[in-house]
Amino acid sequence: MRETIEMIVKAIVDDTEAVDVREVEQKGALLIEVRVAEADMGKVIGRQGRTVRALRSLLHAAGVKQNRRYTLEIVE
């Protein structure tokens, strides 16, 4: 899932070199942390959080299929 989220985020932002996606195991769930350049933060979050909500929905759907739980965080 990390590769998929990284590919999507890189397609959204202007500075693709600043994108850093990490997976961290946390309390039975897999936490995916996304770091982007400060100028691209608004693009990843989207208007009223729509873009990040869509990414979380995608992770939820994939998690149901794989019997895993994913959590997405945008880290500053």
N, CA, C and O atoms as a GROMACS GRO file, in nm:
protein
  304
    1MET      N    1   0.082  -0.120   0.000
    1MET     CA    2   0.000   0.000   0.000
    1MET      C    3   0.086   0.126   0.000
    1MET      O    4   0.046   0.229  -0.054
    2ARG      N    5   0.204   0.117   0.060
    2ARG     CA    6   0.290   0.233   0.066
    2ARG      C    7   0.324   0.284  -0.073
    2ARG      O    8   0.324   0.405  -0.098
    3GLU      N    9   0.354   0.193  -0.164
    3GLU     CA   10   0.391   0.232  -0.299
    3GLU      C   11   0.274   0.299  -0.371
    3GLU      O   12   0.294   0.395  -0.445
    4THR      N   13   0.155   0.250  -0.349
    4THR     CA   14   0.036   0.307  -0.413
    4THR      C   15   0.011   0.449  -0.364
    4THR      O   16  -0.012   0.539  -0.445
    5ILE      N   17   0.015   0.469  -0.234
    5ILE     CA   18  -0.006   0.603  -0.178
    5ILE      C   19   0.104   0.697  -0.225
    5ILE      O   20   0.078   0.813  -0.258
    6GLU      N   21   0.228   0.649  -0.229
    6GLU     CA   22   0.339   0.733  -0.275
    6GLU      C   23   0.319   0.775  -0.420
    6GLU      O   24   0.344   0.891  -0.455
    7MET      N   25   0.275   0.684  -0.505
    7MET     CA   26   0.251   0.716  -0.645
    7MET      C   27   0.142   0.822  -0.661
    7MET      O   28   0.156   0.914  -0.741
    8ILE      N   29   0.035   0.809  -0.585
    8ILE     CA   30  -0.077   0.904  -0.593
    8ILE      C   31  -0.033   1.041  -0.543
    8ILE      O   32  -0.063   1.142  -0.607
    9VAL      N   33   0.036   1.045  -0.430
    9VAL     CA   34   0.078   1.173  -0.374
    9VAL      C   35   0.178   1.243  -0.466
    9VAL      O   36   0.172   1.364  -0.484
   10LYS      N   37   0.269   1.167  -0.526
   10LYS     CA   38   0.366   1.227  -0.619
   10LYS      C   39   0.296   1.285  -0.742
   10LYS      O   40   0.345   1.382  -0.800
   11ALA      N   41   0.184   1.227  -0.781
   11ALA     CA   42   0.110   1.280  -0.895
   11ALA      C   43   0.038   1.410  -0.860
   11ALA      O   44   0.008   1.491  -0.948
   12ILE      N   45   0.011   1.432  -0.732
   12ILE     CA   46  -0.062   1.550  -0.687
   12ILE      C   47   0.031   1.670  -0.666
   12ILE      O   48  -0.004   1.782  -0.702
   13VAL      N   49   0.148   1.648  -0.608
   13VAL     CA   50   0.234   1.758  -0.565
   13VAL      C   51   0.324   1.809  -0.677
   13VAL      O   52   0.340   1.743  -0.780
   14ASP      N   53   0.384   1.927  -0.655
   14ASP     CA   54   0.479   1.984  -0.749
   14ASP      C   55   0.621   1.934  -0.722
   14ASP      O   56   0.694   1.903  -0.816
   15ASP      N   57   0.659   1.927  -0.596
   15ASP     CA   58   0.794   1.885  -0.557
   15ASP      C   59   0.793   1.737  -0.522
   15ASP      O   60   0.773   1.700  -0.406
   16THR      N   61   0.815   1.651  -0.622
   16THR     CA   62   0.807   1.506  -0.599
   16THR      C   63   0.926   1.454  -0.518
   16THR      O   64   0.916   1.349  -0.455
   17GLU      N   65   1.037   1.527  -0.519
   17GLU     CA   66   1.155   1.484  -0.444
   17GLU      C   67   1.134   1.495  -0.293
   17GLU      O   68   1.199   1.424  -0.217
   18ALA      N   69   1.044   1.581  -0.249
   18ALA     CA   70   1.020   1.602  -0.106
   18ALA      C   71   0.920   1.502  -0.048
   18ALA      O   72   0.898   1.502   0.074
   19VAL      N   73   0.861   1.418  -0.130
   19VAL     CA   74   0.761   1.322  -0.082
   19VAL      C   75   0.831   1.207  -0.011
   19VAL      O   76   0.922   1.145  -0.065
   20ASP      N   77   0.786   1.179   0.111
   20ASP     CA   78   0.840   1.069   0.191
   20ASP      C   79   0.723   0.994   0.253
   20ASP      O   80   0.644   1.052   0.328
   21VAL      N   81   0.711   0.866   0.221
   21VAL     CA   82   0.601   0.784   0.272
   21VAL      C   83   0.662   0.670   0.352
   21VAL      O   84   0.749   0.597   0.303
   22ARG      N   85   0.615   0.654   0.475
   22ARG     CA   86   0.666   0.548   0.563
   22ARG      C   87   0.551   0.466   0.619
   22ARG      O   88   0.440   0.516   0.639
   23GLU      N   89   0.579   0.338   0.643
   23GLU     CA   90   0.483   0.249   0.708
   23GLU      C   91   0.534   0.218   0.848
   23GLU      O   92   0.651   0.184   0.867
   24VAL      N   93   0.445   0.230   0.946
   24VAL     CA   94   0.480   0.202   1.084
   24VAL      C   95   0.371   0.112   1.143
   24VAL      O   96   0.253   0.145   1.135
   25GLU      N   97   0.411   0.001   1.200
   25GLU     CA   98   0.316  -0.089   1.266
   25GLU      C   99   0.276  -0.028   1.399
   25GLU      O  100   0.362   0.006   1.479
   26GLN      N  101   0.145  -0.015   1.424
   26GLN     CA  102   0.100   0.052   1.545
   26GLN      C  103  -0.033  -0.009   1.591
   26GLN      O  104  -0.135   0.006   1.525
   27LYS      N  105  -0.029  -0.076   1.705
   27LYS     CA  106  -0.149  -0.130   1.769
   27LYS      C  107  -0.235  -0.214   1.674
   27LYS      O  108  -0.356  -0.196   1.667
   28GLY      N  109  -0.172  -0.304   1.601
   28GLY     CA  110  -0.246  -0.391   1.512
   28GLY      C  111  -0.286  -0.327   1.381
   28GLY      O  112  -0.341  -0.395   1.294
   29ALA      N  113  -0.260  -0.200   1.364
   29ALA     CA  114  -0.291  -0.130   1.240
   29ALA      C  115  -0.161  -0.086   1.175
   29ALA      O  116  -0.058  -0.074   1.241
   30LEU      N  117  -0.167  -0.062   1.048
   30LEU     CA  118  -0.050  -0.014   0.977
   30LEU      C  119  -0.068   0.135   0.953
   30LEU      O  120  -0.158   0.176   0.880
   31LEU      N  121   0.018   0.216   1.014
   31LEU     CA  122   0.013   0.361   1.001
   31LEU      C  123   0.099   0.401   0.882
   31LEU      O  124   0.216   0.365   0.874
   32ILE      N  125   0.041   0.477   0.790
   32ILE     CA  126   0.115   0.528   0.675
   32ILE      C  127   0.132   0.678   0.696
   32ILE      O  128   0.034   0.752   0.698
   33GLU      N  129   0.257   0.721   0.710
   33GLU     CA  130   0.288   0.862   0.731
   33GLU      C  131   0.335   0.922   0.599
   33GLU      O  132   0.422   0.866   0.531
   34VAL      N  133   0.277   1.036   0.562
   34VAL     CA  134   0.313   1.104   0.439
   34VAL      C  135   0.372   1.239   0.475
   34VAL      O  136   0.311   1.319   0.546
   35ARG      N  137   0.493   1.265   0.425
   35ARG     CA  138   0.558   1.395   0.443
   35ARG      C  139   0.576   1.456   0.306
   35ARG      O  140   0.624   1.390   0.213
   36VAL      N  141   0.538   1.583   0.291
   36VAL     CA  142   0.554   1.655   0.166
   36VAL      C  143   0.614   1.792   0.197
   36VAL      O  144   0.624   1.832   0.313
   37ALA      N  145   0.653   1.864   0.091
   37ALA     CA  146   0.704   2.000   0.110
   37ALA      C  147   0.592   2.086   0.166
   37ALA      O  148   0.474   2.062   0.140
   38GLU      N  149   0.630   2.187   0.241
   38GLU     CA  150   0.532   2.274   0.306
   38GLU      C  151   0.441   2.343   0.203
   38GLU      O  152   0.323   2.364   0.229
   39ALA      N  153   0.496   2.376   0.088
   39ALA     CA  154   0.417   2.442  -0.017
   39ALA      C  155   0.312   2.349  -0.078
   39ALA      O  156   0.211   2.396  -0.131
   40ASP      N  157   0.334   2.218  -0.070
   40ASP     CA  158   0.242   2.120  -0.128
   40ASP      C  159   0.142   2.065  -0.028
   40ASP      O  160   0.057   1.983  -0.064
   41MET      N  161   0.150   2.108   0.096
   41MET     CA  162   0.063   2.054   0.201
   41MET      C  163  -0.084   2.075   0.165
   41MET      O  164  -0.165   1.984   0.184
   42GLY      N  165  -0.120   2.191   0.116
   42GLY     CA  166  -0.258   2.220   0.081
   42GLY      C  167  -0.310   2.133  -0.031
   42GLY      O  168  -0.428   2.099  -0.033
   43LYS      N  169  -0.224   2.097  -0.125
   43LYS     CA  170  -0.265   2.011  -0.236
   43LYS      C  171  -0.298   1.871  -0.189
   43LYS      O  172  -0.392   1.809  -0.237
   44VAL      N  173  -0.220   1.822  -0.094
   44VAL     CA  174  -0.244   1.686  -0.043
   44VAL      C  175  -0.370   1.683   0.044
   44VAL      O  176  -0.446   1.586   0.040
   45ILE      N  177  -0.392   1.788   0.121
   45ILE     CA  178  -0.511   1.793   0.207
   45ILE      C  179  -0.635   1.820   0.123
   45ILE      O  180  -0.738   1.756   0.144
   46GLY      N  181  -0.627   1.913   0.031
   46GLY     CA  182  -0.740   1.944  -0.057
   46GLY      C  183  -0.839   2.039   0.010
   46GLY      O  184  -0.828   2.071   0.128
   47ARG      N  185  -0.935   2.082  -0.069
   47ARG     CA  186  -1.037   2.172  -0.016
   47ARG      C  187  -1.123   2.099   0.086
   47ARG      O  188  -1.182   1.995   0.058
   48GLN      N  189  -1.127   2.156   0.204
   48GLN     CA  190  -1.202   2.100   0.316
   48GLN      C  191  -1.163   1.955   0.345
   48GLN      O  192  -1.244   1.878   0.397
   49GLY      N  193  -1.040   1.917   0.310
   49GLY     CA  194  -0.990   1.783   0.339
   49GLY      C  195  -1.039   1.675   0.246
   49GLY      O  196  -1.029   1.557   0.278
   50ARG      N  197  -1.090   1.712   0.130
   50ARG     CA  198  -1.147   1.612   0.039
   50ARG      C  199  -1.043   1.515  -0.016
   50ARG      O  200  -1.070   1.396  -0.027
   51THR      N  201  -0.925   1.566  -0.051
   51THR     CA  202  -0.823   1.479  -0.110
   51THR      C  203  -0.772   1.377  -0.008
   51THR      O  204  -0.762   1.258  -0.039
   52VAL      N  205  -0.740   1.422   0.112
   52VAL     CA  206  -0.691   1.329   0.213
   52VAL      C  207  -0.803   1.233   0.255
   52VAL      O  208  -0.775   1.118   0.288
   53ARG      N  209  -0.926   1.277   0.255
   53ARG     CA  210  -1.038   1.189   0.286
   53ARG      C  211  -1.052   1.080   0.179
   53ARG      O  212  -1.081   0.965   0.211
   54ALA      N  213  -1.030   1.116   0.053
   54ALA     CA  214  -1.036   1.018  -0.056
   54ALA      C  215  -0.923   0.916  -0.043
   54ALA      O  216  -0.945   0.797  -0.066
   55LEU      N  217  -0.804   0.962  -0.006
   55LEU     CA  218  -0.693   0.868   0.015
   55LEU      C  219  -0.722   0.773   0.130
   55LEU      O  220  -0.691   0.654   0.123
   56ARG      N  221  -0.782   0.825   0.236
   56ARG     CA  222  -0.818   0.738   0.350
   56ARG      C  223  -0.926   0.638   0.312
   56ARG      O  224  -0.924   0.524   0.358
   57SER      N  225  -1.021   0.679   0.229
   57SER     CA  226  -1.125   0.588   0.182
   57SER      C  227  -1.064   0.476   0.098
   57SER      O  228  -1.104   0.360   0.108
   58LEU      N  229  -0.968   0.511   0.014
   58LEU     CA  230  -0.898   0.412  -0.067
   58LEU      C  231  -0.826   0.311   0.021
   58LEU      O  232  -0.832   0.191  -0.005
   59LEU      N  233  -0.758   0.359   0.124
   59LEU     CA  234  -0.690   0.270   0.217
   59LEU      C  235  -0.788   0.181   0.292
   59LEU      O  236  -0.761   0.063   0.314
   60HIS      N  237  -0.900   0.237   0.331
   60HIS     CA  238  -1.001   0.158   0.402
   60HIS      C  239  -1.052   0.045   0.314
   60HIS      O  240  -1.065  -0.069   0.359
   61ALA      N  241  -1.082   0.076   0.188
   61ALA     CA  242  -1.132  -0.027   0.097
   61ALA      C  243  -1.028  -0.137   0.074
   61ALA      O  244  -1.062  -0.255   0.070
   62ALA      N  245  -0.903  -0.098   0.058
   62ALA     CA  246  -0.797  -0.197   0.040
   62ALA      C  247  -0.778  -0.280   0.167
   62ALA      O  248  -0.752  -0.400   0.160
   63GLY      N  249  -0.791  -0.216   0.281
   63GLY     CA  250  -0.776  -0.286   0.408
   63GLY      C  251  -0.885  -0.390   0.430
   63GLY      O  252  -0.858  -0.498   0.484
   64VAL      N  253  -1.006  -0.359   0.390
   64VAL     CA  254  -1.117  -0.454   0.403
   64VAL      C  255  -1.088  -0.578   0.319
   64VAL      O  256  -1.112  -0.691   0.362
   65LYS      N  257  -1.037  -0.555   0.199
   65LYS     CA  258  -1.008  -0.666   0.110
   65LYS      C  259  -0.893  -0.754   0.162
   65LYS      O  260  -0.894  -0.875   0.143
   66GLN      N  261  -0.796  -0.691   0.227
   66GLN     CA  262  -0.679  -0.763   0.277
   66GLN      C  263  -0.690  -0.803   0.424
   66GLN      O  264  -0.597  -0.860   0.480
   67ASN      N  265  -0.803  -0.774   0.487
   67ASN     CA  266  -0.824  -0.801   0.629
   67ASN      C  267  -0.717  -0.734   0.715
   67ASN      O  268  -0.666  -0.793   0.810
   68ARG      N  269  -0.684  -0.609   0.681
   68ARG     CA  270  -0.589  -0.528   0.755
   68ARG      C  271  -0.653  -0.393   0.784
   68ARG      O  272  -0.753  -0.356   0.723
   69ARG      N  273  -0.593  -0.322   0.877
   69ARG     CA  274  -0.640  -0.188   0.908
   69ARG      C  275  -0.530  -0.088   0.877
   69ARG      O  276  -0.417  -0.101   0.926
   70TYR      N  277  -0.562   0.011   0.797
   70TYR     CA  278  -0.466   0.114   0.759
   70TYR      C  279  -0.510   0.248   0.814
   70TYR      O  280  -0.629   0.278   0.821
   71THR      N  281  -0.411   0.328   0.854
   71THR     CA  282  -0.436   0.464   0.900
   71THR      C  283  -0.341   0.555   0.823
   71THR      O  284  -0.223   0.523   0.807
   72LEU      N  285  -0.393   0.668   0.775
   72LEU     CA  286  -0.312   0.763   0.699
   72LEU      C  287  -0.298   0.892   0.776
   72LEU      O  288  -0.398   0.948   0.823
   73GLU      N  289  -0.174   0.941   0.789
   73GLU     CA  290  -0.148   1.068   0.855
   73GLU      C  291  -0.060   1.154   0.766
   73GLU      O  292   0.034   1.105   0.704
   74ILE      N  293  -0.092   1.282   0.759
   74ILE     CA  294  -0.009   1.379   0.690
   74ILE      C  295   0.076   1.446   0.797
   74ILE      O  296   0.023   1.513   0.886
   75VAL      N  297   0.207   1.428   0.790
   75VAL     CA  298   0.299   1.477   0.892
   75VAL      C  299   0.367   1.604   0.842
   75VAL      O  300   0.411   1.610   0.727
   76GLU      N  301   0.376   1.705   0.928
   76GLU     CA  302   0.444   1.830   0.891
   76GLU      C  303   0.592   1.820   0.911
   76GLU      O  304   0.664   1.916   0.885
   0.00000   0.00000   0.00000
